[in-house]
């Protein structure tokens, strides 16, 4: 009797469990081309179902590993920035927004909590946080200067304390730090307040605890670690100016990371004095880094102003069917391996399957995971290696140790044209050829075959015959399994030989074309910008190109397509499939580009690839314009009666112009901020362009938003303010306001104002007629100013006037004139 003794062992041949270096081949970057609403990503967390929730500058997005689903005002959420997300232990998902308050999603319904309705400390969670402790209590802090709150399932309790970050150790102690301070605090449950524990830091930024319960604090120049509940700290200095620290994180290997404006850094686990620095050269996104997160598959996610990056060193899983030992009764082995890289890993179609006998060096490809080995020898051991590799190069190997004892009484059957089905068959007609072996009467063998499609029988077992070919016609697209078996004169049946293949009928493929491939240029005429758009030629000078993918199929089932693009060398791989068929690419450096597009229908059938090549030239000479919509402008929906817009350019001494909707462009001016005192409710688009001595930005920056006017509320605007980076310790603001044309119509001179400056003066002042405020003696660091107006009926501005700025005063002894004078004195 024939038997096979089967032993399976598995081992990882990707990187061992040690500190990983970030490299481009292990990183996948997701952007708006993949379906995200914005490339500015602030935070991420994973829910109980394994979905990744992402906070962007234009609402939130949910990623299930296949596609992004975006949430904004139209879905009952907010179009504003989402600075923090928490997936709590009860299955709810919390979102801290930039001005619209705190949202909660239970899977079907949105709830919103605000300063006015629920007594939150603030509606603005700019750089705020949400944190759930081991008892299920949610801690939260909106923007700098606002008080902390606790939520235990029914009410919000304010803790009269302003902090920047919070963490819990293994003893359930809650620790906190303030921004830019010197202190570490521990929470007292009985007193409902924080007590000082340590006071020797220098400009604290973020806080976390590791798996040993040790406390870690990040500052702008070092990490600090405490192993005694915060009483003493050891410092780990890094020698680079990394900018502002936005997040600190400990991964599952107990390695400490931090996201700074200019780099992501990690403290070496083996050498606690060595830092590793990761930037765009390491494969990360460009821009500033905001947040680090690790999902349950141990993949690291990096959020920043250039998109969302995934670092993957986790190999896929592989499953070999239990029936392998039962079905192999001949010199041929045929079975299918199923790989799984997890919900947020590589999709099944991107997994690569290979196998090889242990005594061979080269790997054989196993299409669709189908392993086929023939010519097994009797009474022999046959070690067989199976390998599954994901799109990041992470591999899992499994070894099958087969002991073969053949029963020579049964025949054997083999499909001889297997190689013809290695790739997807691009035809509606196929033909299988097979042969059989028998020790006594091979020419008298009878054969029967069957065909399955998408897991269902397409044609059942045919009658036994001597025919050694099986033709099929008019097949539709799908995944098929062809099976054949042989029978000898003694009615002994062979083992079934199977072939798995994919067929894509040409008539089933979606038909697409590239339409409206447009390259827009801006020219100047009488000090006004004029936009000229036309078909993109082989050479473009704008560095920006946009196009639509058009579905050309007449059938209605081919109209609902999903699209994917690949622009080399700008992109590393194909984008995710998405519904939107419009793709803009901005700021392309000079060089040669290869554009590829494809589409997929609802059945998963993919179109032929459409290609176009073009060259970008001269783009580096022109200025680049960017709308500064960080906080005060938009986020998709603007509520109020007055707002202003600011922009910037990388050119020296730039001039700016803007266009609101379809109105005329304004003449070029040196002003980079523009006011819009009157606007109708509804959807609007603003375009801004700059110019320098070489010419005009070839394509303006634009922002689309919805405006909602609120009647009978005053509005306020800033008349003067310090520069974004202020080199003085004293700053001054001037402001004024106006009441709505309806309602009580309070005269401007009778309006009163309240203001605050975070983090030094976090509480609103009592409303007064003062229209000027000065803040002397400010230390170096970031600040946030707000002012709102009150009319005579105590109606207040629905949107305060806001301004972010940074004080950076250089000591006199570091200035050039002092160093020059000191040098002269030394020489003298």
C-alpha positions in Angstrom: 0.0 0.0 0.0 1.3 3.4 -0.9 1.6 6.1 1.8 3.3 9.4 2.3 4.6 10.5 5.6 4.2 14.3 5.7 6.1 16.6 8.0 5.8 20.3 7.8 8.0 22.9 9.4 7.8 26.6 8.8 10.4 29.3 9.3 10.7 33.0 8.4 13.4 34.0 5.9 12.5 37.7 6.0 14.4 39.8 8.5 14.8 38.2 12.0 13.2 39.8 15.0 15.6 42.6 15.5 15.8 46.4 14.8 14.8 47.1 11.3 16.3 49.8 9.0 13.7 51.7 7.0 14.4 51.1 3.3 12.4 52.1 0.2 11.7 48.5 -0.8 10.0 47.9 2.5 7.8 51.0 2.4 4.6 51.8 0.6 3.4 55.4 0.4 -0.3 56.2 0.1 -1.5 59.5 -1.3 -4.4 61.2 -2.9 -3.7 59.1 -6.0 -4.8 56.1 -3.9 -8.0 57.7 -2.8 -7.0 59.7 0.4 -8.8 63.0 0.7 -5.5 64.8 1.4 -1.8 64.2 1.5 -1.6 65.8 4.9 -2.0 63.0 7.5 -2.0 63.7 11.2 -2.8 60.4 12.9 -4.0 56.8 12.6 -5.5 54.1 14.8 -6.9 50.6 14.2 -10.4 49.4 15.1 -11.5 46.0 16.3 -12.2 44.8 12.8 -8.7 45.6 11.7 -9.5 48.7 9.7 -7.1 51.6 9.8 -8.7 55.0 10.6 -6.7 58.0 9.3 -6.9 61.7 10.3 -6.3 64.1 7.4 -6.5 67.8 6.8 -9.8 67.2 5.0 -11.7 64.9 7.3 -11.1 61.2 8.1 -10.6 58.1 6.0 -11.0 54.3 6.7 -8.7 51.8 5.0 -9.6 48.2 4.8 -6.4 47.1 3.0 -8.1 47.5 -0.4 -9.5 51.0 -0.7 -10.0 54.2 1.3 -13.5 55.3 2.3 -13.5 59.0 3.2 -15.7 60.8 5.7 -16.6 64.5 5.7 -19.5 66.8 6.2 -21.6 65.0 3.6 -21.3 61.8 5.7 -22.3 63.6 9.0 -18.8 64.2 10.1 -16.5 67.2 9.5 -14.4 68.5 6.6 -11.8 70.0 9.0 -8.5 68.6 10.1 -8.5 65.5 12.3 -5.6 65.8 14.7 -6.2 62.7 16.9 -8.1 59.4 16.6 -8.8 56.8 19.3 -10.4 53.4 18.7 -11.5 52.6 22.2 -12.0 49.2 23.9 -15.8 49.4 23.5 -15.7 49.5 19.8 -16.2 53.3 19.4 -14.0 55.6 17.3 -13.2 59.1 18.5 -12.0 62.0 16.4 -10.6 65.3 17.6 -11.1 67.9 14.9 -9.7 71.4 14.3 -12.6 73.5 15.3 -15.7 71.3 15.0 -15.3 69.5 18.3 -15.0 65.9 19.3 -16.8 63.3 17.2 -17.7 59.7 18.0 -18.6 56.9 15.6 -20.2 53.7 16.8 -20.2 52.0 13.4 -23.5 53.4 12.2 -24.1 56.8 13.7 -22.1 60.0 14.4 -22.2 61.9 17.6 -20.5 65.3 18.2 -19.4 66.9 21.5 -18.6 70.6 21.6 -17.5 73.3 24.0 -20.9 75.0 23.9 -23.1 71.9 24.3 -21.0 69.5 26.4 -18.5 71.8 28.1 -15.5 70.6 26.3 -12.4 72.8 27.1 -12.2 73.7 23.4 -13.5 72.6 20.0 -10.1 72.9 18.5 -7.9 69.8 18.9 -4.8 71.3 17.1 -2.0 68.9 18.2 -4.3 67.6 20.9 -4.6 64.0 22.0 -7.0 61.3 23.0 -5.9 58.4 25.3 -7.7 55.4 26.9 -6.2 54.1 30.1 -6.4 50.5 31.5 -9.7 51.3 33.3 -11.4 52.4 30.1 -11.4 56.1 30.9 -10.8 58.4 28.0 -8.5 61.3 28.5 -8.4 64.1 26.1 -6.7 67.5 25.6 -7.6 69.9 22.8 -5.1 72.5 21.6 -2.3 73.9 23.6 -3.6 75.9 26.6 -6.9 74.1 26.9 -7.7 72.1 30.0 -7.6 68.3 30.2 -10.9 66.3 30.3 -11.9 62.8 31.3 -14.8 60.7 29.9 -16.1 57.6 31.5 -19.0 56.8 29.3 -21.6 59.4 30.3 -20.1 62.8 31.1 -17.0 64.9 30.5 -15.2 65.9 33.7 -12.7 68.8 33.3 -9.3 68.6 35.0 -8.1 72.1 35.6 -4.7 71.4 34.1 -3.2 72.1 30.6 -1.0 69.3 29.3 0.5 68.2 26.0 0.8 64.4 26.4 -0.2 61.6 28.8 0.8 58.0 29.4 0.2 55.2 31.9 2.7 52.8 33.4 2.3 49.2 34.4 1.3 50.2 37.9 -1.7 52.2 36.5 -0.1 55.5 37.3 -1.0 58.3 34.9 1.8 60.7 34.0 1.6 63.9 32.0 3.8 66.7 30.7 3.1 70.2 29.5 4.4 71.6 26.2 7.7 73.5 26.3 8.0 73.0 30.1 10.4 71.4 32.6 8.0 69.2 34.6 6.7 65.7 34.8 3.4 65.2 36.7 1.5 62.3 38.2 -2.3 62.2 38.5 -3.9 61.9 42.0 -7.3 60.2 41.7 -8.5 61.3 45.1 -7.6 65.0 44.4 -8.5 65.0 40.7 -5.3 66.9 39.9 -1.7 66.4 38.8 1.2 66.6 41.2 4.7 67.5 40.2 7.2 64.6 40.1 10.2 65.9 38.3 11.4 69.4 37.2 14.7 69.2 35.3 13.6 68.9 31.7 14.3 71.3 28.9 11.3 72.0 26.7 9.2 68.8 26.9 7.2 67.7 23.9 6.0 64.1 24.2 5.6 61.3 26.6 5.2 57.5 26.6 5.9 54.4 28.7 7.6 51.2 27.4 6.9 47.5 28.1 8.9 47.6 31.3 6.9 50.4 32.7 9.8 52.9 32.2 8.9 56.5 31.4 10.2 58.2 28.3 10.1 61.9 27.5 11.0 63.6 24.2 12.3 67.1 24.0 13.7 69.1 21.1 17.2 67.9 21.8 17.2 64.6 23.7 15.2 61.6 25.0 15.0 61.0 28.7 14.3 57.7 30.5 13.2 57.0 34.1 13.2 53.5 35.7 12.1 54.8 39.1 8.6 56.2 38.5 9.9 59.6 37.3 12.2 60.5 40.2 15.4 60.4 38.2 16.1 60.5 34.4 18.9 59.5 32.1 19.3 61.7 29.0 20.1 60.5 25.5 21.2 63.5 23.4 21.0 63.6 19.6 23.2 66.0 17.7 20.9 67.2 15.0 18.3 70.0 14.8 15.2 67.9 14.1 12.6 70.7 14.6 9.5 70.2 16.5 8.6 66.8 18.1 5.0 65.7 17.3 4.8 62.1 18.6 6.7 59.6 20.7 6.1 55.9 20.4 7.2 52.4 21.6 6.8 49.5 19.2 6.2 45.8 20.0 10.0 45.2 20.3 10.2 47.9 23.0 12.1 50.2 20.6 11.5 54.0 21.2 10.6 56.1 18.2 9.8 59.8 17.7 8.3 61.8 14.8 10.0 65.2 14.4 9.4 67.8 11.8 12.6 67.0 9.9 13.1 63.3 10.6 11.8 60.1 12.2 14.3 58.8 14.8 14.7 55.6 16.7 16.9 54.9 19.7 19.0 51.8 19.1 17.8 48.9 21.4 21.2 47.3 21.7 23.1 50.5 22.1 21.0 53.0 24.1 23.2 55.9 23.1 22.8 55.5 19.3 20.1 57.2 17.3 18.9 56.2 13.8 17.6 58.9 11.6 15.0 58.2 8.8 13.9 60.6 6.1 12.8 60.6 2.4 16.1 58.9 1.5 15.0 56.0 3.6 11.9 55.6 1.6 9.6 57.7 3.9 7.4 60.4 2.6 8.6 64.0 2.1 7.6 66.9 4.4 7.0 67.0 8.1 6.4 63.8 10.2 3.5 63.9 12.6 2.6 60.4 14.0 3.8 56.8 14.3 1.5 53.8 14.7 1.9 50.0 14.7 -1.0 47.8 13.7 -1.7 44.3 15.0 0.3 42.7 12.1 3.3 44.6 13.4 3.4 46.9 10.4 4.6 50.5 11.2 2.7 53.5 9.8 4.1 57.0 9.5 1.9 60.0 9.1 3.1 63.3 7.7 2.5 66.1 5.3 3.5 64.0 2.2 1.0 61.2 2.7 0.8 57.9 4.7 3.7 55.5 4.7 3.6 51.8 5.6 6.7 49.9 6.7 6.2 46.2 6.3 8.7 43.4 7.4 6.0 40.9 8.4 5.9 37.8 6.1 2.6 36.4 4.9 1.0 33.2 6.3 0.7 30.1 4.2 -1.8 27.3 4.4 -1.2 23.8 2.8 -4.5 21.8 2.6 -5.0 18.9 5.0 -5.9 16.7 2.0 -2.3 16.7 0.6 -1.4 13.4 2.2 -4.6 11.8 0.9 -4.6 12.9 -2.7 -1.0 12.0 -3.6 -1.1 8.4 -4.7 1.0 8.5 -7.7 4.4 9.9 -8.9 2.7 13.3 -9.3 1.9 15.7 -6.6 -0.6 18.5 -7.2 -2.0 20.8 -4.6 -2.7 24.5 -4.0 -1.1 26.7 -1.3 -3.2 29.6 0.1 -1.3 32.7 1.3 -2.6 35.4 3.5 -0.8 38.7 4.3 -3.5 40.0 6.6 -6.1 42.7 6.2 -3.6 45.6 5.8 -0.9 43.6 4.1 -0.4 42.8 0.4 -3.5 41.7 -1.4 -3.8 38.0 -2.4 -3.2 38.8 -6.1 0.2 40.3 -5.3 1.5 37.3 -3.4 4.2 35.3 -5.2 4.3 31.5 -4.8 7.3 29.3 -5.4 8.6 25.8 -4.7 11.7 23.7 -5.1 12.9 20.3 -4.2 15.5 20.5 -1.4 18.2 19.2 -3.6 17.7 21.9 -6.2 18.9 25.5 -6.1 16.5 27.3 -8.4 12.9 28.1 -7.3 10.0 27.1 -9.6 7.0 29.4 -9.9 3.7 28.1 -8.5 1.1 30.1 -10.4 -2.0 30.7 -8.3 -0.2 28.8 -5.5 -0.5 25.6 -7.5 2.4 23.2 -6.8 3.0 20.4 -9.3 5.8 17.9 -8.9 6.2 14.8 -11.1 8.6 11.9 -11.4 8.6 11.0 -7.7 10.7 7.9 -7.1 9.5 4.9 -5.2 10.6 4.4 -1.6 12.3 7.7 -1.4 12.4 10.8 0.9 11.4 13.9 -1.0 11.9 17.2 0.9 9.9 20.0 -0.8 10.2 23.7 0.1 7.3 26.1 -0.4 7.8 29.8 -0.4 5.2 32.7 -0.3 6.5 36.3 -0.7 4.5 39.5 -0.3 5.0 42.7 -2.3 7.6 44.0 0.2 9.9 41.0 -0.3 9.0 39.4 3.0 8.9 35.6 2.7 7.7 32.6 4.6 9.1 29.1 3.8 7.5 25.8 4.6 9.1 22.4 4.2 7.2 19.2 3.3 9.1 16.0 4.0 7.5 13.4 1.8 8.2 9.7 2.0 6.9 8.0 -1.2 5.9 4.4 -1.7 4.2 3.9 -5.0 1.5 1.4 -5.8 2.4 0.2 -9.3 -1.0 -1.2 -9.9 -2.7 2.2 -10.4 -2.2 4.3 -13.6 -0.8 7.8 -13.7 -2.1 10.9 -15.6 -0.3 14.1 -16.5 -1.4 17.4 -18.1 1.4 18.0 -20.7 0.7 21.6 -21.7 0.6 23.2 -18.3 3.1 25.9 -19.3 0.5 27.4 -21.6 -1.6 28.4 -18.6 1.2 29.9 -16.5 -0.2 33.4 -17.3 -3.8 34.5 -17.5 -5.3 33.1 -20.7 -6.3 35.9 -23.1 -8.8 33.9 -25.1 -12.3 32.4 -24.8 -11.0 29.1 -26.2 -8.7 26.7 -24.5 -7.5 23.1 -25.1 -5.9 20.7 -22.6 -3.6 17.9 -23.6 -2.9 15.0 -21.3 -1.3 11.6 -21.3 -1.2 8.5 -19.1 1.1 5.8 -17.9 0.4 2.2 -17.0 2.7 -0.7 -16.4 0.6 -3.1 -18.6 -1.6 -1.4 -21.2 -0.9 2.4 -21.4 -2.6 2.6 -24.9 -5.8 1.2 -23.4 -6.2 3.9 -20.7 -9.5 5.7 -20.5 -9.7 9.4 -19.4 -12.4 11.6 -17.9 -12.2 15.3 -17.1 -14.2 18.1 -15.6 -14.0 21.9 -15.5 -14.9 24.2 -12.5 -15.4 27.9 -12.7 -15.2 30.2 -9.7 -15.8 27.3 -7.3 -18.8 25.8 -9.2 -19.0 22.9 -11.7 -18.9 24.3 -15.2 -18.8 20.9 -16.9 -19.1 17.7 -14.8 -17.0 14.6 -15.3 -17.2 13.5 -19.0 -17.7 9.9 -20.0 -14.6 7.7 -20.1 -12.9 7.8 -23.4 -9.5 7.4 -25.1 -9.4 11.0 -26.2 -6.3 12.8 -24.8 -7.5 16.3 -25.5 -10.2 18.4 -23.9 -11.3 21.5 -25.9 -13.5 24.3 -24.5 -15.1 27.2 -26.3 -16.9 30.4 -25.5 -15.6 30.5 -22.0 -16.3 33.6 -19.9 -13.7 35.3 -17.7 -13.0 33.8 -14.3 -10.8 31.4 -12.4 -11.0 27.8 -13.5 -9.9 24.4 -12.3 -9.4 21.6 -14.9 -9.3 18.1 -13.5 -8.4 14.8 -15.3 -8.1 11.2 -14.2 -7.3 7.9 -15.9 -8.6 4.4 -15.6 -7.0 1.1 -16.7 -8.6 -2.2 -17.8 -8.9 -3.4 -14.2 -10.9 -0.2 -13.4 -8.1 1.1 -11.2 -8.3 4.9 -11.2 -5.4 7.2 -11.1 -5.0 10.2 -8.7 -6.8 13.3 -10.1 -4.4 15.8 -11.8 -5.5 19.4 -11.5 -4.6 22.6 -13.2 -5.7 26.0 -11.9 -5.7 28.9 -14.3 -7.3 32.3 -14.9 -9.1 33.2 -18.2 -9.8 36.7 -19.3 -12.0 36.8 -22.4 -11.2 39.8 -24.6 -14.9 40.7 -24.8 -15.1 40.9 -21.0 -12.3 43.3 -20.5 -13.3 46.9 -19.7 -12.4 49.3 -22.5 -10.8 52.6 -21.4 -9.0 55.5 -22.9 -7.1 58.5 -21.7 -9.1 61.7 -22.3 -8.6 65.3 -21.5 -4.9 64.8 -20.9 -4.3 68.4 -20.0 -1.3 70.5 -19.2 -2.2 74.0 -18.0 0.0 77.0 -18.2 -0.5 80.5 -16.8 0.7 83.5 -18.9 0.7 87.2 -18.0 -1.3 89.8 -19.9 -1.6 93.4 -18.6 -0.5 92.4 -15.1 -3.2 89.7 -14.9 -2.7 85.9 -15.0 -4.4 84.1 -17.9 -4.8 80.4 -17.7 -4.3 78.5 -21.0 -5.0 74.7 -20.9 -4.5 72.3 -23.8 -3.7 68.8 -24.7 -0.5 67.6 -23.1 2.2 67.3 -25.7 5.3 65.2 -25.5 7.0 68.0 -23.7 5.4 70.1 -20.9 6.8 73.1 -19.0 4.3 73.2 -16.2 5.5 70.3 -14.1 1.8 69.6 -13.6 -0.4 67.3 -15.6 -4.0 66.1 -15.2 -6.2 63.6 -17.0 -9.4 61.7 -17.0 -9.8 58.0 -17.6 -12.9 57.4 -19.7 -14.9 54.2 -19.8 -15.6 53.4 -23.4 -17.7 50.3 -23.0 -21.4 50.6 -24.1 -22.6 48.1 -21.5 -23.9 49.6 -18.2 -22.1 47.0 -16.2 -18.8 48.4 -17.5 -19.5 52.0 -16.6 -18.9 51.5 -12.8 -15.2 51.0 -13.0 -12.4 51.5 -10.5 -9.1 53.0 -11.7 -5.4 52.7 -11.0 -2.4 54.6 -12.3 1.3 54.3 -12.3 3.5 57.3 -13.1 7.2 56.4 -13.3 9.5 57.5 -11.8 7.2 59.7 -9.5 5.5 56.6 -8.1 7.0 53.3 -6.9 4.1 51.1 -7.8 0.5 51.1 -9.0 -2.0 53.1 -7.0 -4.9 51.5 -5.3 -8.0 51.1 -7.4 -10.5 54.0 -6.7 -13.8 55.3 -8.1 -12.5 58.7 -9.2 -11.3 58.8 -12.7 -9.6 62.2 -12.5 -5.9 62.3 -11.6 -3.8 65.5 -11.2 -0.1 65.4 -10.7 1.7 68.5 -9.4 5.2 69.7 -9.0 6.9 67.1 -11.2 10.6 67.7 -11.4 12.2 68.0 -14.9 12.7 64.6 -16.5 11.1 61.8 -18.5 7.8 60.2 -17.4 5.9 57.1 -18.3 2.2 57.1 -17.5 0.2 53.9 -17.3 -3.5 53.5 -16.4 -5.8 50.6 -16.0 -9.4 49.9 -14.8 -11.2 47.0 -13.0 -14.9 46.2 -13.3 -17.1 44.9 -10.5 -16.1 41.3 -11.3 -12.5 42.1 -10.9 -11.6 41.9 -14.6 -8.8 44.3 -15.5 -8.5 46.2 -18.7 -5.5 46.4 -21.0 -3.0 49.0 -19.9 -3.1 52.4 -21.6 0.3 54.2 -21.8 1.7 57.7 -22.5 5.2 59.1 -22.3 6.1 62.8 -21.8 8.9 65.0 -20.7 8.8 67.9 -18.1 11.2 70.7 -18.9 11.9 74.1 -17.3 9.7 73.6 -14.3 12.5 74.4 -11.8 12.7 78.0 -13.0 9.2 79.0 -12.1 7.8 79.8 -8.7 5.6 77.4 -6.8 2.5 78.8 -5.1 0.8 77.2 -2.1 -2.4 78.1 -0.2 -1.8 78.3 3.6 -5.0 76.6 4.7 -3.5 75.1 7.9 -6.1 76.2 10.4 -8.0 79.5 9.8 -9.0 78.7 6.3 -11.5 76.1 5.3 -10.9 72.5 5.8 -13.7 72.1 3.3 -16.4 74.1 5.1 -16.3 77.7 6.4 -18.9 78.9 8.8 -19.2 82.6 9.4 -19.4 85.9 7.5 -15.7 86.8 7.1 -12.6 85.0 6.4 -9.1 85.6 4.9 -6.8 83.5 2.9 -3.0 83.6 2.9 -0.6 81.9 0.5 3.2 81.6 0.0 5.7 81.1 -2.8 9.2 79.8 -3.0 10.2 82.7 -5.2 12.2 85.7 -4.0 10.0 88.9 -3.8 7.0 87.1 -5.3 3.8 88.8 -6.5 0.4 87.2 -6.1 -3.0 87.1 -7.7 -6.2 85.2 -7.0 -9.5 84.2 -8.6 -12.7 83.5 -6.7 -15.0 81.1 -8.6 -15.3 82.4 -12.2 -14.7 86.1 -11.4 -11.8 88.0 -12.9 -8.3 87.6 -11.6 -7.1 90.5 -9.5 -3.9 92.3 -10.6 -0.6 91.0 -9.2 0.2 92.5 -5.8 2.9 92.0 -3.1 0.1 91.1 -0.6 0.1 87.4 0.2 -3.1 87.5 2.3 -6.5 88.4 0.9 -9.8 89.2 2.6 -13.3 88.1 1.4 -15.8 90.2 3.4 -18.9 89.1 1.5 -19.7 85.6 0.1 -22.8 83.7 -0.8 -23.7 80.4 0.7 -22.6 77.4 -1.3 -19.7 75.8 -3.0 -16.7 78.0 -4.0 -13.2 77.6 -5.6 -10.3 79.9 -5.0 -7.2 79.8 -7.2 -3.9 81.6 -6.3 -0.9 82.1 -8.5 2.5 83.8 -8.0 5.2 85.1 -10.3 8.9 85.9 -10.2 11.4 87.5 -12.6 11.5 84.3 -14.7 7.7 84.1 -15.1 4.5 82.8 -13.6 3.8 79.6 -11.7 2.6 77.4 -14.6 -0.4 76.1 -12.7 -2.2 77.9 -9.7 -2.9 76.2 -6.4 -6.6 75.9 -5.7 -8.9 75.1 -2.8 -12.6 74.0 -3.0 -14.8 74.6 0.0 -18.4 75.1 1.1 -19.4 78.4 2.8 -22.2 78.8 5.3 -23.3 82.2 6.4 -24.5 82.7 10.0 -26.9 85.6 10.5 -26.8 88.1 13.4 -23.3 87.1 14.6 -20.4 89.5 14.7 -17.1 88.7 13.0 -13.6 89.7 13.8 -10.4 90.1 11.7 -6.8 90.8 12.5 -5.5 94.1 11.3 -1.9 93.6 12.3 0.1 90.7 13.7 3.7 89.5 14.1 5.5 87.6 11.3 5.2 83.8 11.3 8.7 83.5 12.7 9.2 86.4 15.1 12.7 87.4 16.2 11.5 89.6 19.1 10.2 88.6 22.6 7.3 91.1 22.4 4.4 90.7 20.0 1.4 92.9 19.3 -2.0 92.2 17.7 -4.6 94.7 16.4 -8.1 93.7 15.4 -11.5 95.0 14.7 -14.9 93.6 13.9 -18.3 94.2 12.4 -21.8 93.0 13.2 -24.0 91.2 10.7 -26.2 93.4 8.5 -29.3 91.7 10.0 -30.3 91.5 13.6 -29.3 94.2 16.2 -26.6 95.7 14.0 -24.3 96.7 16.8 -22.0 99.6 15.6 -18.3 98.6 15.3 -17.3 101.0 18.1 -19.7 99.2 20.5 -18.3 95.7 19.9 -16.3 94.0 22.6 -13.5 91.5 22.3 -12.1 88.5 24.2 -8.7 87.0 23.4 -6.2 84.5 24.6 -2.6 83.3 23.7 -1.8 79.6 24.1 0.1 78.3 26.0 1.0 81.2 28.2 -2.5 82.9 28.6 -4.9 80.0 27.9 -8.0 81.5 29.4 -10.3 83.9 27.5 -10.1 87.5 28.8 -13.3 89.2 29.9 -14.9 91.0 26.8 -13.8 94.6 26.5 -13.6 97.3 23.8 -9.9 97.0 23.6 -8.7 96.4 19.9 -5.0 96.0 20.7 -3.1 93.6 22.8 0.7 93.3 23.5 2.5 90.3 24.9 6.0 91.0 26.3 8.7 88.6 27.5 7.7 85.6 25.4 10.1 82.7 25.4 11.2 80.9 22.2 8.6 78.5 21.0 5.2 78.1 19.1 2.1 80.2 20.1 -1.5 80.3 19.1 -3.5 83.6 19.3 -7.4 83.8 19.2 -9.8 86.7 19.4 -13.6 86.8 19.1 -16.1 89.6 19.1 -19.3 90.2 21.1 -22.3 92.4 20.1 -24.6 94.2 22.5 -26.9 91.1 22.7 -23.9 88.9 23.8 -23.8 87.1 20.5 -20.2 86.1 19.8 -18.2 85.2 16.7 -18.8 81.7 15.6 -15.2 81.5 14.3 -12.5 83.4 16.2 -9.7 85.1 14.3 -6.7 82.8 14.8 -3.0 83.0 14.2 -0.1 80.6 14.7 3.4 82.0 15.1 6.8 81.0 16.5 9.1 83.2 18.6 12.8 82.5 17.8 15.1 85.1 19.3 18.8 84.6 18.7 20.9 85.7 21.6 23.1 88.7 20.9 26.3 86.7 21.5 25.2 84.3 18.6 24.6 87.1 16.1 26.9 87.9 13.3 27.9 91.4 14.4 28.9 90.2 17.9 30.9 87.2 16.5 32.6 89.6 14.1 33.4 92.1 16.8 34.6 89.3 19.1 36.8 88.0 16.4 38.4 91.4 15.9 39.0 91.8 19.6 40.7 88.4 19.8 42.9 89.2 16.8 43.8 92.6 18.4 
